Structures are given as C-alpha cells and as structure tokens.
Amino acid sequence: MNLPAHPSGETDASASSASSSGAEPRIESLSAITLATGDMREAVRFYEALGFPLKFGGGQAAFTSFAFGGTYLNLIADSRAPVNWWGRVIVYVSDVDAIYRKALAAGFKPSLEPSDAPWGERYFHISDPDGHELSFAKPLR
C-alpha cells in the first residue's frame, strides 16, 4: 500500500500506528509552516539571501520549500498575499548576529537589532517581502 508522503518524508502510517497501539496520540514536532507570497521570485531571493537551503521549487514555481534542521519553510503563490501581521515564525540559528549581518548585506531592513531577551535568547526580527515576521534566535545558555 502506498501512503501519501508529507514534505517531511513521513507517511500517514506513523499516524495510524499510534491509534492501533491504543496509546494516546501526542503532538511531536512541527513539520513545516507554509507562507503565502504574492511574488515568489522576490520571496525566494529573500530567504536564500538569509541562508535558507532550497529543497524544492524556486522563483518560477507555484510552491517552494526550504529544508533545515528537520523542518520545512514553504512558500505558496497566492494572490491574497501580502498579509497583515498574523504572528511570527521563530527560527533558531547558530549565530544571530551573523544572520543579521547577512540581512543588512542583502539590503534588508530588520525591525530590531540583535538583543538579549530576559527569557534567555538572543534574537532579532525581520519581515519578508509579504509581511511575514520572522525572528532569528539562539538560546543564551
């Protein structure tokens, strides 16, 4: 039996195994987040300039996927983009200040310089061309 594969590579078999064992299902991880874009070319340029590794699609595609750290950030062409503020995607990185410098070098304007938060992370915020807010962070521990 061929089960449909998710972008994460998992199949629906993992979901059915929990129910067949009688164990209470649990939320395990975030596989992907998909963001709408009105300009795929510009959105792909933004994410690639910050170092997101392209897995599928690209500037001419209707759907693009970036894979990192066992998760995916997807872009989907949608005429309803750009969006009003809806929330924030937080991405952990190895060096917050280096990503900030990459953003500045690419001509982007982060809304906040890197700073240390009282909750124990170093972070900064930036919005993509469609208004999706991203926070790049690293635990201070």
Residue frames relative to the residue before (quaternion, step in Angstrom):
aa qw qx qy qz dx dy dz
M 1.0000 0.0000 0.0000 0.0000 0.00 0.00 0.00
N 0.2435 -0.7632 0.5818 0.1404 3.60 -0.78 1.00
L 0.1722 -0.7824 0.5934 0.0773 3.53 -0.68 1.12
P 0.5446 -0.6157 0.4363 0.3660 3.60 -1.02 0.67
A 0.3330 -0.7402 0.5520 0.1910 3.56 -0.99 0.88
H 0.3660 -0.6896 0.5834 0.2238 3.55 -1.14 0.73
P 0.6627 -0.4921 0.3536 0.4399 3.63 -1.19 0.30
S 0.6340 0.5417 -0.3342 0.4393 3.59 1.14 -0.51
G 0.5498 -0.6156 0.3953 0.4031 3.58 1.26 -0.25
E 0.5569 0.5948 -0.3996 0.4200 3.59 1.25 -0.15
T 0.2939 -0.7264 0.5854 0.2083 3.55 -1.24 0.37
D 0.6611 -0.5033 0.3769 0.4093 3.52 -1.29 0.16
A 0.4738 0.6727 -0.4423 0.3568 3.61 1.25 -0.14
S 0.6210 0.5482 -0.3599 0.4293 3.61 1.01 -0.71
A 0.6501 0.5116 -0.3188 0.4627 3.58 1.02 -0.75
S 0.7028 0.4700 -0.2884 0.4495 3.60 0.90 -0.84
S 0.5907 0.5896 -0.3829 0.3960 3.62 1.10 -0.51
A 0.6284 0.5300 -0.3479 0.4508 3.63 1.03 -0.68
S 0.6947 0.4685 -0.2963 0.4584 3.58 0.89 -0.87
S 0.6639 0.5002 -0.3260 0.4504 3.60 1.01 -0.65
S 0.6621 0.5010 -0.3195 0.4566 3.62 1.13 -0.47
G 0.4913 -0.6745 0.4233 0.3528 3.59 1.25 -0.26
A 0.5125 0.6428 -0.4202 0.3842 3.60 1.26 -0.11
E 0.5387 -0.5975 0.4818 0.3473 3.56 -1.16 0.61
P 0.4119 -0.7082 0.5027 0.2759 3.63 -0.73 0.95
R 0.1294 -0.7897 0.5960 0.0660 3.57 -1.13 0.61
I 0.4978 -0.6040 0.5261 0.3326 3.53 -1.23 0.49
E 0.1783 -0.8438 0.5022 0.0629 3.59 -0.60 1.11
S 0.7923 -0.1914 0.1533 0.5586 3.61 0.84 -0.83
L 0.4738 -0.6188 0.5342 0.3274 3.51 -1.32 0.21
S 0.3107 -0.7722 0.5307 0.1599 3.57 -0.60 1.15
A 0.7987 -0.1461 0.1621 0.5608 3.56 0.82 -1.00
I 0.1606 -0.7053 0.6687 0.1723 3.48 -1.38 0.23
T 0.1726 -0.7825 0.5926 0.0820 3.58 -0.95 0.87
L 0.1307 -0.8005 0.5847 0.0182 3.53 -0.76 1.15
A 0.4223 -0.6967 0.5217 0.2532 3.57 -1.01 0.81
T 0.0427 -0.7871 0.6147 0.0281 3.56 -1.12 0.71
G 0.3529 -0.7245 0.5562 0.2030 3.53 -1.09 0.75
D 0.7675 0.1940 -0.1096 0.6011 3.59 1.29 -0.28
M 0.2564 -0.8129 0.5044 0.1375 3.57 0.09 1.31
R 0.6393 0.5433 -0.3415 0.4236 3.60 0.87 -0.87
E 0.6940 0.4646 -0.2714 0.4783 3.59 0.86 -0.96
A 0.6463 0.5160 -0.3227 0.4604 3.61 0.98 -0.80
V 0.6515 0.4989 -0.3172 0.4754 3.62 0.93 -0.85
R 0.6261 0.5329 -0.3385 0.4577 3.60 0.97 -0.81
F 0.6373 0.5384 -0.3136 0.4534 3.59 0.98 -0.88
Y 0.7313 0.4379 -0.2524 0.4580 3.58 0.69 -1.08
E 0.6505 0.4986 -0.3272 0.4704 3.60 0.98 -0.73
A 0.6315 0.5405 -0.3375 0.4418 3.61 1.01 -0.74
L 0.6889 0.4546 -0.2752 0.4930 3.59 1.14 -0.60
G 0.6232 -0.5935 0.3226 0.3940 3.59 1.27 -0.04
F 0.4048 0.6930 -0.5028 0.3211 3.61 1.19 0.25
P 0.3546 -0.7604 0.5047 0.2030 3.63 -0.73 1.03
L 0.3869 -0.7402 0.5123 0.1998 3.57 -0.66 1.19
K 0.1768 -0.7940 0.5778 0.0670 3.58 -0.84 1.03
F 0.8034 -0.0291 0.0961 0.5869 3.56 0.96 -0.93
G 0.7754 0.3544 -0.2533 0.4572 3.57 -1.12 0.63
G 0.0264 -0.7888 0.6126 0.0432 3.55 -1.09 -0.79
G 0.8120 -0.3384 0.2077 0.4278 3.53 -1.34 -0.14
Q 0.7217 0.4164 -0.2422 0.4971 3.61 1.13 -0.55
A 0.5760 0.6332 -0.3565 0.3744 3.60 1.26 -0.26
A 0.4866 -0.6303 0.5172 0.3138 3.56 -1.30 0.35
F 0.7681 0.1509 -0.0808 0.6171 3.58 1.28 -0.44
T 0.0185 -0.7898 0.6120 -0.0366 3.56 -0.88 1.01
S 0.1122 -0.7985 0.5906 0.0321 3.54 -1.07 0.80
F 0.1495 -0.7444 0.6469 0.0712 3.54 -1.06 0.92
A 0.1623 -0.8000 0.5737 0.0668 3.61 -0.82 0.99
F 0.2052 0.7615 -0.5941 0.1586 3.56 -0.92 0.96
G 0.8731 0.0868 -0.0547 0.4766 3.55 -1.10 0.73
G 0.6904 -0.4875 0.2904 0.4486 3.60 1.04 0.64
T 0.7054 0.3763 -0.2663 0.5384 3.59 1.24 0.26
Y 0.3291 -0.7409 0.5572 0.1798 3.55 -1.33 0.18
L 0.1433 -0.7051 0.6832 0.1248 3.50 -1.25 0.65
N 0.1064 -0.8167 0.5671 0.0051 3.55 -0.53 1.24
L 0.1815 -0.7351 0.6411 0.1251 3.52 -1.27 0.57
I 0.0588 -0.7849 0.6163 0.0263 3.56 -1.01 0.82
A 0.4451 -0.6793 0.5131 0.2777 3.55 -0.89 0.96
D 0.1426 0.7813 -0.5869 0.1571 3.56 -0.74 1.08
S 0.4480 -0.7279 0.4586 0.2432 3.57 -0.71 1.08
R 0.5906 0.5834 -0.3730 0.4143 3.62 1.21 -0.24
A 0.5658 0.5642 -0.3983 0.4504 3.63 1.23 -0.22
P 0.5279 -0.1019 -0.8413 -0.0562 1.65 -2.26 1.04
V 0.4584 -0.6961 0.5011 0.2329 3.51 -1.30 0.37
N 0.4602 -0.5779 0.5674 0.3638 3.51 -1.35 0.18
W 0.6858 -0.4731 0.3207 0.4505 3.59 -1.18 0.35
W 0.0844 -0.8190 0.5671 -0.0242 3.57 -0.81 1.07
G 0.7294 -0.2788 0.2318 0.5801 3.57 1.22 -0.42
R 0.4260 -0.6962 0.5242 0.2429 3.56 -1.22 -0.36
V 0.2767 -0.7018 0.6309 0.1813 3.54 -1.17 0.73
I 0.1524 -0.7843 0.5969 0.0736 3.59 -0.80 1.01
V 0.0825 -0.7969 0.5983 -0.0120 3.53 -0.73 1.16
Y 0.2981 -0.7388 0.5754 0.1850 3.57 -0.79 1.01
V 0.0706 -0.7909 0.6078 -0.0121 3.54 -0.99 0.97
S 0.5880 -0.5929 0.4166 0.3593 3.57 -1.23 0.37
D 0.8051 0.0637 -0.0015 0.5898 3.62 1.09 -0.65
V 0.3211 -0.7841 0.5074 0.1572 3.57 -0.20 1.32
D 0.6891 0.4957 -0.2903 0.4418 3.58 0.85 -0.97
A 0.6323 0.5224 -0.3340 0.4645 3.61 1.05 -0.70
I 0.6413 0.4969 -0.3269 0.4848 3.63 1.00 -0.75
Y 0.6129 0.5434 -0.3354 0.4654 3.58 1.04 -0.77
R 0.6635 0.4927 -0.3025 0.4749 3.59 0.92 -0.89
K 0.6136 0.5329 -0.3434 0.4707 3.62 1.06 -0.73
A 0.6437 0.5234 -0.3209 0.4569 3.58 0.95 -0.86
L 0.6681 0.4889 -0.2977 0.4755 3.59 0.90 -0.91
A 0.6557 0.5222 -0.3092 0.4492 3.61 0.95 -0.88
A 0.6809 0.4678 -0.2786 0.4898 3.59 1.14 -0.62
G 0.5628 -0.6315 0.3703 0.3838 3.59 1.30 0.00
F 0.4725 0.6648 -0.4455 0.3692 3.59 1.26 0.27
K 0.2917 -0.7610 0.5603 0.1482 3.56 -1.22 0.55
P 0.2313 -0.7776 0.5706 0.1275 3.60 -0.11 1.25
S 0.4666 -0.6908 0.4818 0.2701 3.58 -1.10 0.68
L 0.7772 0.1657 -0.0792 0.6018 3.57 1.27 -0.25
E 0.4037 -0.6846 0.5473 0.2626 3.57 -1.01 0.81
P 0.6365 -0.5140 0.3827 0.4291 3.62 -1.16 0.40
S 0.1078 0.7815 -0.6077 0.0909 3.54 -0.98 0.89
D 0.4772 -0.6482 0.5179 0.2896 3.52 -1.30 0.42
A 0.2703 -0.7875 0.5401 0.1224 3.56 -0.72 1.11
P 0.5878 -0.5927 0.4151 0.3619 3.59 -1.13 0.57
W 0.6487 0.5127 -0.3259 0.4584 3.64 1.17 -0.38
G 0.6465 -0.6041 0.2943 0.3612 3.59 1.25 0.27
E 0.6304 0.4837 -0.3643 0.4858 3.58 1.09 0.64
R 0.2935 -0.6565 0.6511 0.2428 3.52 -1.33 0.43
Y 0.0968 0.8223 -0.5437 0.1371 3.59 -0.78 0.99
F 0.0061 -0.7426 0.6616 0.1036 3.51 -1.44 0.05
H 0.3499 -0.7290 0.5543 0.1973 3.56 -1.28 0.45
I 0.0541 0.7568 -0.6505 0.0335 3.52 -1.25 0.64
S 0.2835 -0.7440 0.5752 0.1875 3.59 -1.11 0.62
D 0.4364 -0.6766 0.5256 0.2748 3.55 -1.08 0.78
P 0.7330 -0.4457 0.2656 0.4399 3.63 -1.20 0.17
D 0.7032 0.4391 -0.2691 0.4901 3.62 1.17 -0.40
G 0.6179 -0.5924 0.3310 0.3972 3.59 1.26 0.16
H 0.4491 0.6591 -0.4778 0.3682 3.61 1.23 0.22
E 0.2853 -0.7779 0.5340 0.1684 3.59 -0.68 1.05
L 0.1190 -0.7691 0.6268 0.0369 3.52 -0.99 0.98
S 0.1370 -0.7379 0.6524 0.1052 3.50 -1.20 0.62
F 0.1682 -0.7499 0.6320 0.0997 3.57 -0.86 0.99
A 0.0322 0.8324 -0.5415 0.1131 3.55 -0.63 1.17
K 0.0582 -0.7506 0.6556 0.0580 3.49 -1.41 0.33
P 0.4789 -0.6541 0.4896 0.3211 3.60 -0.88 0.86
L 0.4409 -0.7095 0.4905 0.2481 3.59 -1.04 0.77
R 0.4994 0.6890 -0.4253 0.3082 3.61 1.16 -0.37
